[in-house]
Amino acid sequence: MSEVFFTDFKSRSGMSLTKKLELLVKAAGIERLDCKDKFTAIKIHFGERGNLAFIRHNYASRMVELLRKMGARTFLTDTNTLYSGWRSNAVDHLNIAYLNGFNPISVPGAPVIIADGLRGTDQVVIPIPRGEYCREALIGSAIAKADVLVTMTHFKGHEMTGFGGALKNLGMGSASVGGKLQLHSDSKPVIERANCTGCRQCVMNCRQGAVSLDKEKIAVINYELCVGCGQCIAVCQYDTAQAVKSSTAQGLTAKISEYAWAVLQGKEHFHVSFIMDVSPLCDCWGMNDIPIIPDIGMLASFDPLALDQACFDLAKKSPAMPGSVADPDRTDARVGEDKFLYANPRTDGVFGLAHAEKMGIGSRSYTLIEI
C-alpha cells in the first residue's frame, strides 16, 4: 500500500494553512527528494481569467520557499491550451498567471515558464512502450527536461473526465498543444440537432474552424478539421454538442494515464492535492459555480495514483453542497449514480485510475495518515 498524508483546513492562532501545508509535505517525506542544484518544476494550474477556484498563490509560495531551502532551482510551470482562451499562447498565459498572483512579487524565487513555449510547439517525444492508446507522448520541453517534478493539484470536477486530479495535472497538463491533440483525437463530439438554438458559441470558440451553422441555423461539424478538443461541448449550454462516451469517458482518461506515466519517467517526483472549492467544471473555464462538496483538506504522497484514489474516496463520501449542481433540489441538477459525479454524469474518471494502475504508475490501495 502507498502512503497518503492528509490534513484538514482547520486552523488556529500560530497555525496558518500555509504552515499546515509545510507540515503535511514534510510528514509525507518531501525532504527525501534529491533536488539540490537541480531544476525543479512545480506543475500547477494558473487559472483562467475570471475563474477564482484555482489554488491560491500563497500555497505555491510556501512550497517554493521549502524547496529552495532544500537547494532546488524552482520554477512554476504549465502548458498552453488546445482550446481558444487566455492561455493558448505563452504571452497571454504569462499575463494571466501574473494577474492571478503567480508573479515574482507574490511567489519570489520561482519564475513562471510556459513549458511548451510561445505557440505550444516546444516539446519532447517520450516513448510509451506499454501504451495501449498512445505509443509516444508529446510533453512540454520545460517539464520533460526538468530534473525533479512537484505537482500542486486542485482536485475538482471536469466535463470530459469526470474529475481532475494529480494524474490529469500530470498527463493533460504536461502535454504540448500537439500532445493535447493526440489525447483528444478520438473523442470527437456529435451534434444533437434538436437541442441547437443557433447561439454560435461553438462556432466562435472552435479554434480549428470546424464548426459552422447550416442553412437552418443548426451547428454542424466538419470532421476533417475537428480535432476532438471538446471545446464545443464545454461552451454549449443546451446539450447540443455531446461527447461520445466510449471515447471521451474511457479513451481520454486512459490516454491521460499513459501520458502521466511518460512524464514521470526518470524523475524524482512528489504530489500535493487540495480538495477545496471543488467546482463542477475545470479551472480552464472563465468562471466557477458553487462547489459541489464542502472543502475537505490537503493530501500529499509520492504516489499520484494513490493520491487521486484517496481524493476521490473522500469526495465521494462527502455530502453534496446545497445549491450546487450536485444538489438534487437544484432545478438544473444533473443527477448521476455517484454524488461526486452528479455534475458530469456521462464521464468515467475511475477507468483512468484503473488504467494508471495497469501502467504501473502506482497503487490504488493506500493508507491514509492524518496529521
C-alpha positions in Angstrom: 0.0 0.0 0.0 1.1 3.5 -0.7 1.0 6.2 2.0 -1.2 9.3 1.5 -0.9 12.0 4.2 -3.9 14.2 5.0 -4.7 17.4 6.9 -7.9 19.3 7.1 -8.4 23.1 6.8 -8.9 23.7 10.5 -6.5 26.4 11.7 -5.8 28.4 14.8 -3.5 31.1 16.1 0.0 30.2 15.1 -1.1 27.5 12.7 -1.9 29.0 9.3 -3.0 26.9 6.3 0.3 27.5 4.6 2.1 26.3 7.7 -0.2 23.2 7.7 0.8 22.6 4.1 4.5 22.7 5.0 4.0 20.3 7.9 1.9 18.0 5.7 4.5 17.7 2.9 7.4 17.2 5.4 5.4 14.4 7.1 4.9 12.9 3.7 8.7 12.9 3.1 9.3 15.7 0.6 12.7 16.4 2.1 13.8 13.0 0.7 13.8 14.5 -2.8 17.3 14.9 -4.2 16.8 18.4 -5.6 19.9 20.3 -4.6 21.1 22.4 -7.5 18.5 20.6 -9.8 15.9 22.2 -12.0 12.7 21.5 -10.0 9.4 22.1 -11.9 6.3 22.9 -9.8 3.4 21.9 -12.1 0.3 24.0 -11.3 -2.7 25.4 -13.0 -2.6 29.2 -13.1 -6.4 29.7 -13.5 -8.3 31.1 -16.4 -9.3 34.8 -16.4 -12.4 35.2 -14.3 -12.0 31.9 -12.5 -11.5 32.0 -8.7 -11.3 28.4 -7.8 -7.7 27.7 -8.7 -5.0 27.1 -6.0 -4.0 30.4 -4.3 -0.5 31.6 -5.0 0.2 31.7 -1.2 0.4 27.9 -1.2 2.8 27.9 -4.2 5.0 30.5 -2.4 5.3 28.3 0.7 6.2 25.3 -1.5 8.8 27.3 -3.3 10.3 28.5 0.0 10.6 25.0 1.3 12.1 23.6 -1.9 14.6 26.4 -2.2 15.8 25.7 1.4 16.4 22.2 0.1 18.7 23.7 -2.6 16.3 23.4 -5.6 16.2 25.6 -8.6 12.5 26.1 -8.7 10.1 27.3 -11.4 6.4 27.3 -11.8 5.0 25.8 -15.0 2.1 24.8 -17.1 1.4 24.2 -20.8 -0.7 26.0 -23.3 -4.3 25.0 -24.0 -5.7 23.5 -27.1 -8.9 25.4 -26.9 -9.3 29.2 -27.6 -8.8 31.2 -24.5 -6.4 33.3 -22.4 -3.9 30.5 -22.0 -3.5 29.3 -25.6 -0.1 31.0 -26.1 2.7 31.9 -23.8 2.3 35.7 -23.9 -1.4 35.6 -22.8 -0.7 32.7 -20.5 2.0 34.6 -18.6 -0.2 37.6 -18.3 -3.0 35.6 -16.7 -0.5 33.8 -14.4 0.8 37.2 -13.2 -2.7 38.7 -12.8 -3.8 35.6 -10.7 -0.9 36.1 -8.3 1.8 33.9 -9.8 4.4 36.6 -10.2 7.9 37.5 -8.8 6.4 39.6 -6.1 3.9 37.1 -4.7 6.0 34.0 -5.4 9.6 35.0 -5.2 12.3 32.6 -6.3 10.2 30.7 -8.9 9.8 32.3 -12.3 6.9 31.2 -14.5 7.9 29.2 -17.5 5.3 28.1 -20.1 6.6 24.5 -20.7 5.7 24.2 -24.4 6.8 27.6 -25.5 5.3 30.5 -27.3 2.8 28.6 -29.5 2.7 25.3 -27.7 5.2 23.6 -30.1 8.2 23.2 -27.8 8.1 19.5 -26.9 10.0 16.3 -26.2 8.8 13.0 -27.6 8.8 10.3 -24.9 8.1 6.6 -26.0 5.4 4.7 -24.2 6.4 1.0 -24.9 3.4 -0.4 -22.9 0.9 2.1 -24.2 -2.4 0.7 -25.3 -3.7 4.0 -26.6 -0.6 6.0 -27.3 2.8 4.9 -28.5 4.5 8.1 -27.6 3.8 11.3 -25.6 4.4 14.8 -26.7 5.5 16.6 -23.5 6.3 20.3 -22.9 10.0 20.7 -23.0 10.5 22.5 -19.7 8.7 19.7 -17.9 10.3 16.9 -19.8 13.8 18.4 -19.2 13.3 19.2 -15.5 15.2 17.0 -13.1 12.5 16.9 -10.4 8.8 17.4 -10.6 6.4 18.5 -7.9 2.7 18.8 -8.7 0.2 21.0 -6.9 -3.3 20.0 -7.9 -6.7 21.5 -7.4 -9.0 18.4 -7.2 -12.2 19.3 -9.0 -14.9 18.2 -11.4 -14.3 18.1 -15.2 -16.7 18.0 -18.0 -14.8 15.3 -20.0 -13.0 13.2 -17.4 -15.5 13.4 -14.5 -12.9 14.8 -12.1 -9.4 16.3 -12.4 -6.7 15.2 -10.0 -2.9 14.7 -10.0 -2.9 12.3 -13.0 -4.7 14.8 -15.1 -2.4 17.6 -13.9 0.5 15.4 -15.0 -0.9 13.9 -18.2 -3.0 16.5 -19.8 -1.4 19.4 -18.0 2.1 18.5 -19.2 1.2 17.8 -22.9 2.2 20.2 -25.5 -0.6 21.5 -27.8 0.3 18.7 -30.2 0.1 16.3 -27.3 -3.4 17.6 -26.4 -4.4 17.0 -30.0 -3.3 13.4 -29.6 -5.1 13.0 -26.3 -8.4 14.3 -27.7 -8.1 12.8 -31.2 -10.7 10.0 -30.8 -13.2 12.0 -28.7 -14.8 14.0 -31.5 -18.3 15.3 -30.4 -21.6 14.8 -32.1 -24.4 17.4 -32.6 -27.9 16.7 -31.2 -29.7 18.9 -33.8 -33.0 19.1 -31.8 -31.3 20.9 -29.0 -29.4 23.6 -31.0 -30.6 27.2 -30.7 -28.1 28.7 -33.2 -26.4 30.7 -30.5 -23.0 30.4 -32.3 -21.0 29.8 -29.1 -19.5 26.6 -30.5 -18.6 28.4 -33.8 -16.9 31.3 -32.1 -14.9 29.1 -29.7 -13.7 26.5 -32.1 -10.0 27.1 -32.6 -9.9 24.8 -35.7 -12.8 26.5 -37.5 -14.5 23.1 -37.7 -18.0 24.2 -36.5 -20.4 26.3 -38.6 -24.1 26.8 -38.9 -26.0 25.3 -41.8 -28.9 26.9 -43.7 -31.3 26.0 -40.8 -29.0 27.8 -38.3 -28.1 24.5 -36.8 -24.5 23.7 -35.8 -22.6 21.2 -38.0 -19.1 19.8 -37.5 -16.5 19.3 -40.3 -14.8 16.2 -39.1 -11.9 16.7 -41.4 -11.0 19.8 -39.4 -12.2 18.7 -36.0 -9.5 17.5 -33.5 -11.9 16.5 -30.8 -10.7 19.0 -28.2 -14.2 19.2 -26.6 -14.4 23.0 -26.5 -17.8 23.0 -28.2 -19.0 20.6 -25.5 -17.6 22.9 -22.8 -19.3 26.1 -24.1 -22.6 24.6 -25.2 -25.4 25.5 -22.7 -28.1 23.4 -24.4 -26.6 19.9 -24.5 -26.2 20.2 -28.3 -22.6 19.3 -28.7 -22.3 15.9 -26.9 -19.4 13.6 -26.1 -19.3 10.0 -27.3 -18.9 8.0 -24.1 -16.8 5.2 -25.4 -14.1 7.6 -26.5 -14.4 10.5 -24.1 -15.0 8.8 -20.8 -12.6 5.9 -21.1 -10.2 6.5 -24.0 -9.3 10.1 -22.9 -8.8 9.1 -19.2 -6.6 6.1 -20.3 -4.5 8.3 -22.6 -4.1 10.8 -19.7 -2.8 8.0 -17.6 -0.3 6.9 -20.3 0.9 10.5 -20.7 1.3 10.7 -16.9 3.4 7.6 -16.9 5.6 9.2 -19.6 6.1 12.4 -17.7 7.3 10.7 -14.6 10.0 8.5 -16.3 13.5 9.3 -15.0 12.3 11.9 -12.5 12.0 12.1 -8.7 8.5 13.4 -8.1 6.1 14.4 -5.3 2.5 15.4 -5.3 0.0 17.5 -3.4 -3.7 17.9 -3.9 -6.2 20.3 -2.5 -9.8 19.3 -2.1 -11.3 22.8 -1.8 -13.6 24.9 -3.9 -14.5 21.7 -5.8 -16.1 23.3 -8.8 -18.2 21.1 -11.1 -16.1 22.1 -14.1 -12.4 22.7 -14.8 -10.4 25.7 -13.8 -10.0 26.3 -17.5 -13.4 28.0 -17.5 -13.5 31.8 -17.1 -16.0 31.3 -14.1 -16.7 28.8 -11.3 -20.0 27.6 -10.0 -21.0 26.7 -6.4 -18.6 24.0 -5.2 -20.3 20.6 -5.4 -19.0 19.4 -2.0 -17.6 21.2 1.1 -13.9 21.8 1.5 -12.1 18.7 2.9 -8.4 19.2 3.1 -4.9 18.8 1.7 -3.3 15.5 0.8 0.3 14.6 -0.2 2.1 11.5 -1.5 4.9 10.2 -3.6 2.3 8.1 -5.4 0.0 10.3 -7.6 -2.4 7.4 -8.3 -2.9 6.6 -4.6 -3.4 10.4 -4.1 -6.1 10.6 -6.7 -7.9 7.5 -5.3 -7.8 9.0 -1.8 -9.2 12.3 -3.0 -11.9 10.5 -5.0 -12.9 8.4 -2.0 -13.1 11.4 0.3 -15.1 13.4 -2.2 -17.4 10.5 -2.8 -18.3 10.2 0.9 -18.9 13.9 1.2 -22.4 15.3 1.1 -23.5 17.5 -1.8 -23.2 21.2 -1.3 -26.7 22.8 -1.1 -27.4 24.8 -4.2 -24.8 23.2 -6.3 -25.4 21.2 -9.5 -24.8 18.1 -7.3 -27.8 19.1 -5.1 -30.9 17.1 -6.4 -33.1 20.0 -5.2 -31.5 22.4 -7.7 -33.7 22.9 -10.8 -30.8 22.2 -13.2 -29.2 19.4 -11.1 -27.6 16.7 -13.2 -28.2 13.6 -11.1 -25.9 10.6 -11.7 -25.1 7.4 -9.8 -22.3 8.9 -7.7 -22.6 12.1 -5.6 -19.2 13.5 -6.8 -20.1 12.8 -10.5 -23.5 14.4 -10.4 -22.1 17.4 -12.3 -20.7 15.3 -15.2 -22.7 12.0 -15.3 -21.5 10.9 -18.8 -17.9 10.6 -17.7 -15.8 7.8 -16.2 -12.7 9.0 -14.3 -12.4 5.8 -12.4 -11.5 4.0 -15.6 -8.4 6.2 -15.8 -7.4 5.2 -12.3 -7.6 1.5 -13.2 -5.6 2.1 -16.3 -2.9 4.0 -14.4 -2.5 1.1 -12.0 -2.2 -1.2 -15.0 0.5 1.0 -16.4 2.5 0.7 -13.1 2.2 4.4 -12.1 1.3 3.4 -8.5 -1.3 1.7 -6.4 -5.0 2.4 -5.8 -4.5 0.7 -2.4 -3.4 3.2 0.2 -3.1 4.0 3.9 -4.5 7.4 4.8 -2.3 9.0 7.5 -3.8 12.1 9.2 -1.6 14.7 10.7 
